[in-house]
Structure formats: structure tokens, C-alpha cells
Amino acid sequence: MTVAEAPLNASAHAAETIRAAILDGTFEQGMRLKEEKLSRDLGISRTPIREALRTLQAEGLLDILPNHGATVRTYEAEDLADLHELRAVLEGFAAKRAASRITEAQLTRLQDVCKRFHELCDTDDVDSLVEANSTFHGLVIEAAGTRGLSDVVRSLYEPRMVSRLFHHSPRQRRMSDMYHREVAAAISERDPERAGTLMSEHNHQVGDYLLQTGFMVSDRELKEDEPA
């Protein structure tokens, strides 16, 4: 290992560790991350920690302000709604392309994850639900076969991180489940216009829901949202 490689590998390790802590909620929204403590906890110098924080800032996970340091980015309902408006355009395009380009193997995976999401809707397994949701949207983008599209979406925000910011209410889960199955059906039927329209509608609906509710709810409130 060269001298130049060591800080790079340490920085990548630090970025991976801090990213995981943000995504699983260990580092909460608005939490200040101190270089000195991170350096001590991870057992590496502050230089690779600083590089890691800049990497996560570029990914949209952190805000770094002069004389204040790094804090985990806080998303308001309006921010998330705006992001879903952008997703409506990008993922609508992806679904339209996917209906023309998806392979049989990709279609099988898409249908399987739709089934899994449906089965998870009435459970308390939020982590698996978030994973299934991310997988569904990722598969549609993959099936579009458009180079760089996934990177463009990720440059707007980290899907798994955003999903961890709120727990979909049971009512909203069922709405997403309906859209997922209809999008998958339209793609399966090789209907580009319908697939694109449905995916755009799905994202618009989520954005509208965020604006209407503010949508930062507790697990207790989620249970109260269950139909009697």
C-alpha cells in the first residue's frame, strides 16, 4: 500500500460507516457530527474523516457550514414533495422506456418485488418495506437502460435515506402498493404511455401526501391510522 492509498481507503471506510449510521437512523436529522469524535470512534485521523464528510455532503446526506461543521441534513415535507416532483419526471421517463426495453428476467424481478411489497404492507417490518420500495424503483430505472439515469436520481437525494425519514402510514402503503402493481402491469403489457403516466402519478401522489400531512409521524400514529 502506498502512502497515497492509505488516506483514500480510510476516507472510503469512514464514508461507508457514517453513511450507514445516517441511513439506519443512528445519526438523526439535524445531528451535528464532530470530526474529533468521529476520528476517535473510527480510529483514524481527522483528514480522512474530513474527506468522508465532504463525500457525504455531495451525496446530499450532510450539510457543512463554515465554523459550524457537519450536520445530518434535515428534510422538510416541502423539500421531499419537491423531490418527488422531480422524480415524477425522471421516473415517468424511466417507466416509459422500461415498457419497451425490459427483459424477461428483469420483468420477473419486478413482479417478484411487487409481490413482496404487497405482502409487507400490513406488517410492522418497516426496514423490509423500505428495501422493497427502493428495489422496485431501482428496477424500473435499470430496465429503462438509459445510461446515467440512476446517477441523476441519486444526485437529487439518497432514496434509502429519504425513505427512512418517514414511515408510510398503512393507508399510504396501500396506495403505493396499488401504483407499483399497476406500473408493473403496464410495463408487462408493453404499454409505454400508461407505464410512464402511472409512475408520474405515483410520485405526484406521494408529493401531495407529504404536503398535506407534513408527514413526520411516529410508530404509534401509524398504528392509529389502521382502519377499524
MARLO-274488 format. One record per residue: x, y, z of N, C-alpha, C in turn. Coordinates in steps of 0.001 Angstrom, whole numbers, padded with zeros to 6 digits, always signed. Layout:
XYZXYZXYZ/...
***
This chain:
+000850-001201+000000+000000+000000+000000+000877+001239+000000/+000578+002179-000869+001339+003414-000916+000814+004389+000107/+001602+005432+000359+001187+006460+001309-000089+007131+000840/-000218+007311-000489-001404+007986-001031-002650+007137-000878/-002486+005792-000935-003646+004909-000873-004255+004845+000517/-003426+004960+001550-003912+004783+002917-005008+005768+003294/-004808+007099+003101-005874+008036+003445-007124+007824+002605/-006913+007432+001310-008059+007221+000439-008921+006084+000965/-008278+004960+001341-009026+003824+001859-009673+004154+003200/-008966+004908+004032-009524+005311+005321-010725+006217+005118/-010637+007109+004143-011745+008015+003842-012963+007240+003350/-012730+006262+002462-013837+005453+001941-014496+004655+003059/-013674+004103+003947-014208+003345+005089-015031+004251+005997/-014512+005450+006255-015238+006391+007110-016557+006794+006473/-016529+007067+005169-017758+007465+004470-018799+006351+004534/-018363+005112+004337-019282+003971+004381-019899+003811+005767/-019081+003961+006797-019555+003799+008171-020528+004906+008564/-020184+006140+008244-021055+007275+008589-022339+007221+007782/-022229+006849+006510-023414+006733+005653-024395+005713+006236/-023879+004568+006654-024736+003527+007227-025431+004026+008485/-024717+004793+009306-025307+005317+010543-026406+006331+010259/-026265+007076+009167-027323+008015+008774-028530+007252+008251/-028275+006266+007408-029374+005538+006773-030188+004722+007764/-029533+004189+008798-030298+003377+009754-030835+004196+010925/-030610+005513+010886-031191+006382+011903-030345+006567+013147/-029158+005947+013211-028281+006149+014362-027889+007621+014477/-027536+008217+013348-027298+009653+013276-028580+010298+012754/-029289+011013+013608-030603+011548+013266-030504+012880+012527/-031630+013266+011911-031701+014553+011226-031281+015685+012160/-030461+016586+011640-030052+017744+012415-028919+017481+013388/-028506+016234+013517-027438+015891+014461-026098+016414+013956/-025357+017060+014845-024041+017568+014489-023011+016457+014613/-022167+016315+013599-021124+015295+013596-019776+015975+013791/-019115+015662+014884-017845+016300+015217-016677+015454+014718/-015794+016108+013976-014646+015406+013406-013828+014697+014482/-013611+015370+015587-012774+014806+016644-013365+013508+017191/-014672+013501+017437-015313+012297+017978-015331+011182+016935/-015643+011523+015677-015649+010516+014622-014257+009910+014463/-013243+010764+014525-011863+010291+014411-011534+009312+015532/-011956+009649+016732-011697+008788+017887-012481+007477+017782/-013759+007571+017416-014601+006374+017344-014140+005410+016252/-013690+005960+015118-013299+005118+013985-011817+004762+013999/-011068+005407+014876-009655+005079+014995-008810+005525+013821/-009197+006623+013180-008419+007164+012061-008246+008664+012258/-007336+009247+011503-007043+010668+011670-008181+011533+011136/-008111+012815+011421-009190+013719+011037-009192+014039+009544/-008047+013879+008874-008006+014197+007438-008941+013302+006625/-008880+011967+006753-009848+011135+006015-011284+011332+006497/-011476+011684+007765-012822+011987+008249-013369+013192+007499/-012532+014213+007343-012947+015429+006646-013316+015114+005189/-012512+014268+004546-012801+013870+003167-014116+013092+003092/-014340+012221+004054-015578+011433+004083-016793+012336+004238/-016689+013333+005087-017808+014253+005294-018115+015030+004026/-017074+015404+003281-017306+016112+002018-017984+015198+001001/-017596+013922+001002-018244+012954+000109-019732+012846+000418/-020068+012754+001692-021468+012614+002098-022238+013910+001888/-021562+015031+001956-022204+016300+001608-022604+016285+000133/-021718+015798-000731-022006+015729-002161-023161+014782-002455/-023344+013766-001608-024446+012815-001787-025767+013352-001248/-025724+014495-000583-026944+015080-000041-027315+014594+001340/-026406+013903+002006-026705+013380+003334-026329+014351+004447/-025396+015245+004165-024911+016179+005182-024947+017611+004670/-025057+018533+005604-024829+019950+005339-023566+020346+006091/-022687+021087+005428-021461+021561+006072-021424+023076+005976/-021402+023726+007125-021398+025183+007188-020103+025680+007817/-019574+026809+007333-018349+027364+007918-018523+027626+009416/-017516+027256+010169-017489+027496+011617-018576+026740+012388/-019227+025821+011723-020273+025041+012397-020043+023541+012230/-019426+023152+011146-019161+021742+010919-020284+021051+010169/-020301+019734+010280-021249+018914+009525-022455+018541+010370/-023625+018613+009767-024853+018132+010405-025604+017250+009421/-026310+016266+009949-027139+015413+009103-028255+016268+008519/-028408+016176+007214-029380+017033+006540-030794+016788+007055/-031516+017869+007249-032914+017808+007657-033792+018075+006446/-034720+017179+006197-035662+017344+005094-037025+017737+005647/-037580+018813+005137-038941+019200+005468-039892+018572+004451/-041176+018564+004778-042166+017980+003872-042111+018643+002501/-041921+019970+002488-041875+020693+001220-040679+020253+000379/-039539+020014+001047-038353+019551+000327-038619+018206-000341/-039208+017295+000425-039474+015959-000099-040509+015996-001214/-041510+016864-001072-042524+016995-002115-041890+017494-003409/-040993+018469-003290-040299+018977-004481-039472+017875-005142/-038812+017065-004325-038015+015982-004875-038885+014969-005610/-040082+014733-005091-040982+013804-005775-041504+014386-007081/-041597+015701-007172-041968+016312-008441-040883+016042-009485/-039635+016131-009074-038533+015814-009982-038530+014330-010330/-038799+013499-009332-038869+012060-009592-039990+011728-010563/-041080+012469-010488-042205+012216-011393-041753+012318-012844/-040909+013293-013120-040403+013474-014483-039424+012361-014845/-038438+012151-013980-037376+011193-014287-037871+009749-014295/-038658+009383-013284-039114+008000-013210-040264+007736-014176/-041024+008772-014513-042024+008610-015565-041344+008267-016882/-040266+008978-017173-039463+008690-018366-038901+007273-018301/-038392+006886-017129-037805+005554-016968-038835+004454-017199/-040023+004618-016628-041066+003597-016789-041498+003475-018246/-041572+004611-018919-041945+004604-020341-040917+003831-021158/-039644+004094-020897-038586+003369-021604-038573+001893-021215/-038792+001620-019933-038751+000237-019453-039794-000629-020147/-040955-000053-020438-042017-000826-021089-041589-001322-022464/-040652-000639-023078-040166-001039-024398-038897-001883-024331/-038165-001769-023225-036828-002358-023182-036632-003467-022152/-037553-003641-021238-037332-004583-020143-037147-006007-020660/-036226-006737-020038-036018-008137-020385-036956-009009-019553/-037086-010254-019959-037945-011167-019207-037406-011381-017791/-036096-011457-017667-035504-011639-016336-035778-010429-015454/-035658-009238-016014-035938-008021-015250-037413-007941-014875/-038284-008347-015798-039716-008314-015522-040074-009265-014382/-039464-010432-014373-039705-011387-013287-039291-010789-011948/-038134-010137-011911-037672-009500-010674-038621-008384-010247/-039106-007617-011213-040027-006518-010901-041328-007059-010311/-041868-008115-010913-043105-008707-010413-042902-009334-009034/-041740-009934-008824-041444-010535-007518-041389-009478-006418/-040748-008341-006700-040637-007309-005662-041982-006633-005431/-042823-006566-006460-044191-006057-006262-044960-006954-005303/-044817-008246-005497-045491-009204-004617-044978-009062-003191/-043659-008896-003048-043079-008759-001709-043568-007480-001036/-043594-006373-001767-044072-005113-001200-045515-005270-000729/-046339-005925-001542-047747-006147-001199-047863-006942+000102/-047049-007981+000236-047101-008823+001435-046649-008074+002687/-045757-007094+002503-045214-006348+003639-046103-005194+004093/-047067-004830+003276-047859-003624+003548-048566-003648+004897/-048999-004799+005333-049742-004884+006588-048898-005445+007728/-047577-005322+007601-046683-005770+008668-046020-004561+009323/-045282-004821+010384-044513-003768+011055-043049-003770+010615/-042740-004517+009570-041355-004640+009105-041009-003477+008183/-040790-002309+008792-040557-001088+008022-039277-001180+007201/-038215-001753+007775-036949-001836+007049-037095-002643+005762/-037806-003765+005832-038001-004584+004637-038908-003880+003640/-039873-003127+004127-040754-002368+003249-039961-001307+002490/-039101-000594+003213-038255+000424+002592-037355-000212+001536/-036797-001371+001864-035921-002073+000924-036685-002475-000332/-037889-003020-000160-038687-003439-001311-039074-002243-002174/-039424-001142-001542-039785+000062-002284-038597+000572-003104/-037427+000633-002482-036229+001095-003186-035879+000159-004338/-036030-001143-004101-035727-002118-005142-036661-001956-006329/-037951-001742-006064-038911-001560-007150-038510-000382-008034/-038292+000765-007415-037964+001958-008203-036621+001789-008915/-035667+001138-008244-034376+000899-008876-034470-000022-010079/-035334-001030-010002-035500-001958-011119-036117-001275-012334/-037065-000381-012108-037666+000348-013231-036601+001192-013926/-035777+001874-013134-034705+002690-013707-033701+001808-014451/-033353+000672-013858-032429-000260-014512-032990-000747-015842/-034279-001099-015849-034903-001638-017055-035008-000604-018164/-034967+000671-017809-035022+001723-018827-033797+001668-019729/-032690+001169-019186-031486+001037-019993-030902+002354-020453/-031133+003397-019682-030634+004725-020037-029409+005043-019198/-028282+005144-019844-027021+005351-019135-027059+006635-018300/-026660+006508-017052-026548+007675-016184-027817+008064-015459/-028958+007446-015793-030216+007862-015170-030208+007617-013664/-029701+006468-013254-029645+006172-011823-028789+007190-011085/-027675+007581-011702-026803+008573-011073-027500+009918-010948/-028304+010272-011951-029033+011543-011893-030019+011522-010733/-030757+010422-010584-031726+010316-009491-031008+010381-008145/-029899+009666-008030-029155+009649-006766-028554+011010-006445/-028264+011799-007477-027694+013122-007224-028712+014054-006588/-029998+013732-006733-031046+014555-006126-031184+014241-004646/-031116+012976-004308-031164+012563-002916-030889+011078-002840/-030615+010617-001660-030368+009200-001432-031698+008529-001122/-032241+007691-002051-033576+007128-001841-033770+006415-000508/-032810+005599-000091-032985+004871+001167-033008+005824+002350/-032187+006867+002278-032152+007829+003379-033482+008561+003483/-034015+008985+002344-035290+009689+002359-036392+008778+002877/-036368+007508+002464-037384+006572+002941-037336+006401+004448/-036138+006525+005047-036009+006382+006492-036521+007604+007245/-036729+008710+006554-037156+009931+007238-038604+009853+007692/-039372+009023+007043-040762+008902+007457-041220+007466+007238/-042173+007032+008014-042771+005714+007844-044112+005922+007145/-044269+005306+006011-045550+005428+005318-046677+004919+006217/-047738+005670+006278-048918+005194+007005-049474+003977+006275/-050200+003100+006965-050792+001947+006285-051629+002346+005076/-052337+003458+005178-053150+003919+004052-052267+004269+002854/-051171+004973+003124-050268+005359+002046-049510+004158+001488/-049213+003198+002339-048571+001979+001848-049452+001303+000808/-050738+001214+001119-051653+000554+000186-051760+001329-001124/-051698+002661-001045-051734+003471-002257-050491+003201-003112/-049330+003164-002469-048095+002870-003197-048134+001461-003780/-048671+000527-003021-048802-000851-003493-049639-000902-004761/-050740-000167-004782-051602-000136-005967-050838+000400-007175/-050125+001515-006987-049374+002098-008101-048264+001162-008574/-047562+000547-007650-046489-000370-008043-047029-001488-008926/-048137-002077-008512-048693-003194-009280-049206-002741-010641/-049789-001529-010700-050298-001031-011979-049160-000646-012922/-048106-000068-012372-046941+000251-013203-046331-001035-013756/-046168-002035-012890-045595-003307-013330-046464-003960-014402/-047780-003862-014241-048686-004443-015236-048549-003730-016578/-048465-002406-016545-048326-001637-017790-047004-001958-018484/-045946-002115-017696-044653-002483-018276-044731-003883-018868/-045374-004803-018148-045532-006176-018625-046318-006229-019932/-047299-005335-020057-048131-005272-021267-047484-004464-022385/-046264-003989-022133-045508-003199-023108-046295-001963-023544/-046836-001273-022549-047625-000056-022785-046842+001145-022238/-045960+001740-023045-045088+002812-022554-045831+004021-022005/-046856+004469-022704-047552+005681-022273-048219+005483-020913/-048885+004345-020750-049560+004082-019484-048543+003899-018354/-047471+003190-018627-046446+002973-017602-045854+004302-017142/-045526+005167-018102-044953+006462-017757-045919+007339-016992/-047174+007346-017431-048192+008164-016766-048419+007700-015331/-048522+006397-015133-048768+005858-013796-047602+006138-012847/-046380+005990-013346-045232+006249-012482-045166+007727-012099/-045476+008603-013041-045511+010033-012721-046602+010327-011701/-047778+009747-011900-048889+009944-010961-048509+009457-009562/-047824+008342-009502-047393+007779-008219-046551+008792-007452/-045573+009374-008119-044706+010343-007455-045434+011631-007113/-046325+012083-007985-047124+013269-007673-047991+013019-006438/-048574+011811-006363-049449+011489-005237-048676+011493-003922/-047477+010918-003934-046662+010911-002718-046293+012336-002328/-045913+013150-003306-045582+014541-003024-046749+015299-002432/-047936+015096-002988-049137+015760-002462-049421+015311-001030/-049242+014023-000778-049494+013490+000559-048554+014115+001581/-047298+014263+001194-046319+014883+002087-046719+016308+002440/-047169+017052+001453-047565+018439+001692-048805+018527+002572/-049735+017605+002373-050991+017641+003121-050805+017260+004586/-049857+016385+004844-049731+015841+006199-048533+016378+006978/-047565+016976+006284-046310+017303+006954-045486+016055+007152/-046159+014963+007338-045693+013581+007293-044384+013296+007986/-044359+013558+009276-043279+013060+010131-043988+012394+011305/-044397+011145+011143-045275+010507+012109-044546+009429+012899/-045062+009136+014075-044458+008129+014946-045045+006755+014654/-044371+005720+015167-044901+004363+015012-046290+004253+015639/-046508+004931+016780-047816+004872+017432-048889+005464+016514/-048568+006587+015879-049534+007219+014992-049823+006347+013784/-048822+005599+013328-049048+004703+012207-050086+003655+012565/-049985+003095+013769-050942+002071+014177-052346+002658+014290/-052431+003915+014725-053731+004563+014845-054364+004805+013483/-053542+004809+012428-054045+005059+011086-054670+003815+010472/-054470+002661+011116-055063+001434+010608-056584+001535+010624/-057261+001020+009560-058719+001056+009551-059306+000206+010660/-060430+000640+011195-061072-000099+012288-061692-001388+011768/
***
